[in-house]
Amino acid sequence: MKRVLVEPAGRMHLFFEPMFSHPPEGYEFVFQRAPWDRLVAPILSSDTLYFTLQRRVLSPILPVPLVKAYLESFLKKPPQGIDLTYAIHHLVFRKEPWVVQLEWVHQLAGFNYAHLRRFRRVVERTLASPYCKKILCWCELAKTTVLAHLNCDSFLHKIEVVPYAAPLRSGFTKTYDDGKVRMLFVGSGNTPAEFYTRGGNVALEAFKLLSGRYDNLELVIASDMPRDIKKQCQGFPNITIIEEHISKSQEVQERVFGCADILLFPAHITAMVILEAMSYELPIVATDIYATREIVGDGKTGFLIKPAKHVPYYVAEYLPTGPGDSLDRRFKKAMERTDSGMVRDMVAKTAILIENAELRRHMGKAGRWEVEQGKFSLQRRNEKLRQIFDEAAGLELLPKDSRPLERT
């Protein structure tokens, strides 16, 4: 049995946990609690410290993931018997075999494009190092960001697309009640104050308009909410609010997803809640932004709606605006303004599903197939990971070093 050390850049998203509890055959994932990890644990566990101090205060000034990786090259050693390090969203400067999982290339510099440009050669040299075995991109668009912003000549052969996978719902049977159509909006179980980022205002306005047309609708909002929005919802008896993090409770998660008929997700980001909803056999109505079109098959597993025209989605070519970037404040502010075009599009696409129960079932079953047997299944992901791990753990290292954080 070969052992793979899982090393997140910071707080690991709850979505990863089922994947790491089901490793490829012949491998086990290991989590380390070294002195250095215990030192940074209070920062990672505190929303105030992690999101405010690191992502809002430090990120505009420092490439936090690069600095952290550089410090760990001196302060941290993998435990005995480790065959490979699986780095999530950060580089590894230690002399050991490793692979890196990427969402977007500027993530390596704290989602800050200015830091990526400044330390681009450091990133390129480290990825070209013989110790870096593979660069795992979660979607084709993520791969495109790597190709567009780095000189990949020396490590092009290392780049692989390995989609995320949703956990199996083997004990779950979807039941349908044609009398009511229950819609679901889900916030983040990992990041606070994501109501606007995930398009909660758009979903709510669309639901209000749909409720004027159809008298059999219900909406569950599983998210923290701004106080004024929550107060508005109290006047609607067909709206239920759940403010606890449903992803932390399997029982609550199954109750919320399992009883829903449609996921409304007019988000300004791509989020893995889409895969979770598909695993519960829900058709999706989501924004056609970033990699969402790679997850939701428009007309097959759901419908895509056009993004807002006034939101500055991209900080650079293909790169989403993120914490610490120059457009971040404008991005956050713009999302609070409800885009009427998004609302109209969401009403039109959702109405198709409301009126056609057979289509809802067909799309829901197609989505569930994708996470049980198709592109987003654990089986397919593990087949690919096993090939990658076998190659990475079996290759002999060359005595070549890469010097980190040297400005050029």
C-alpha positions, 0 to 999 in steps of 0.5 A: 500500500503506497501512501500519499500525503494530502497537503492543502494550501490553507483550509480544505474545502469540505467537498474534498473529504469524500474523495480523500476517503475513497483513494485509488486502489493500492493507495491511501491518503494521509493527513499530517499534524506536524508542529507547523500544521498545529501552528497555523491551525488557529488561522485556518479554523477562524473565519475572521483570521482566514478570510479577513486577515489572509485573503483580504489583508495579506493577499493584496500585499503578499503571494501567501501560498508561495510564502507559505510553501517556501517556509514549509520547505524549511519547517516541514518534512513529510512523515516517514513512509510517504511515497508522494505529496498531493499539494492542493492549490500550492507549489512544493519546494521540498526535494520530494515527489509531488503533484499539484491540484489546480483550480486556476493558475493564479491560485498559486499566488493567492488568486492575485494576478499581479503576484503571478506575473511578478513571480511567474518564473519562480512558478514555471521553474518549480513546475518544471522541476523533476520533483513535480510529477503532474499538474492536475487541472480540475477542468479544461478551462483551468488547463487553459489558464495555465497555458495562457499565463505561463511558458509551459514548454518545459512541463507541458507533458505534466498537465492533466485534466482530472475532474472532481468527483461527487460522492456516491448516494448508493442508499438514496432513492429519489422520490417525486411529488408532482403536486409540489415543485420544490426549488433549492438554493445553496450557499457555501459550506466553506466560505461565509457571506457567499449569498450574493456571490452565489446569486441568492438575490437573483434566485430569490427575485426569480422565485418571486416572479414564478410564484406569481405564475404557479401556486405549487412552488416552494423554495428552500434557501440553505445559506447564511443571508444578509439581514434585510434579505432574510426579513423580506423572505419572512413574508413568503410562507412558501420560503424556508431558510436553513442557515446551518452548513448542510455539507457538515451534516449528511442527514441534513444534506440528504433531507435538503437535497433529497426533497428538492426538485430543481437547484437554482444556482445563478452564481457568479462563480463555479461551485461544487454544490452543482455536482452534489445536487446532480448526485441527488438527481436534481436538474440544474439552472445555473449561470454560464460562467467559468467552468459551469458549462463543463459540469452542466450540460445545457439541455441535458442535465439542466439549463444555463443562463447568461451572466450579468453584464455589469459584473467584472468576472475576469481579472485577466484572460480566462482568470476569474476575479479573486480575493486580493485582485485589483477588481475584487472590491468592484466584483463584490459590489457589483454582485449585490446589484440584481441583474434583470437579464439574469432574473428573466433568463432564470424565470424562463428556463425554470418555468420549462422545468416546472411545467414538465415533470418528465423533463425534470426526471430525465435531466435529474437521472442524466446528472446522477449518471454523470456522478455515478458512472460518467465524467464526475464519478469517483471510479473514473477519477480514481482510474486516472489518479492511479495511473498518475500516482503509479507513474509519479511514485515510480520515477527516480528523482534527478539531483536537480533543485529549483530555487524558490521565490527568486525574483526575475 
